[in-house]
Amino acid sequence: MLKTFAKSCLVVATASIITGCALEIPTTTAKNYEDTSVAKEDKKVQITKQHIQIANDMQKNVTTQYTLEDTINSLATQMMQNTKMNTSKPVLITSFVRLDNFKKTTEFGRIVSESLINEISNRGFNVIEYRGQLAVSINEQGEYFISRNPHKIKDEIPNTYVVVGTYSRQYGKVMLNARVLDNITGKIISSARATYQHNKRNDCVLFKDCQPARTIKIIEEK
């Protein structure tokens, strides 16, 4: 009788242990799945935070500049960092134009492009001057070789990279975008952007388009 009771207790205990293990397995599996899912989503969040931090650092230290010279240097540095740029291929630089009118520029746009010639050339790239005349012209004021007259310059240019750029006037700043294009395929080889934070309330002095001062007529009272 005692042996039978002991055997019964042993069977019940064994069944309880097996049942308990069976119940614990789904719980552990669910927990592991939940932990893996959370860890995966957390990794996405952390990576996104790092990208945002890098973007903010880029904006603060590279993109935003407070002098025109630093702005031009930033554009050149960003464009030249692209490994797709081939230093042996000629580079042609055009005037920066207004974002809302690709056929209109200003002295500001010409200054940016002229300065980029210096920056890019000094970095070892083969910059070409496509405005060279077929001959040197002379008059009483001086001697000239470059020209904007299409009838006095070459009508073709070799396979080159072409630097194009736009600018947009905003309150207290000018936003500039530049691209290096392959003139045969039209592919964008490299690009750059910069913000010239001049902090002037009225940038008409910078762009030389200030309105003339208001005048008042003085007449004889009758």
Secondary structure, 3 states (H helix, E strand, C coil): CHHHHHHHHHHHHHHHHHHHHHHHHHHHHHHHHHHHHHHHHHHHHHHHHHHHHHHHHHHHHHHEECCHHHHHHHHHHHHHCCCCCCCCCCEEECCCEECCECCCCCHHHHHHHHHHHHHHHHCCCCECCCCEEEEEEEECCEEEEECCCCCCECCCCCCCEEEEEEEEEECCEEEEEEEEEECCCCCEEEEEEEEECCCCCCCHHHHCCCCCCCCCCCCCCC
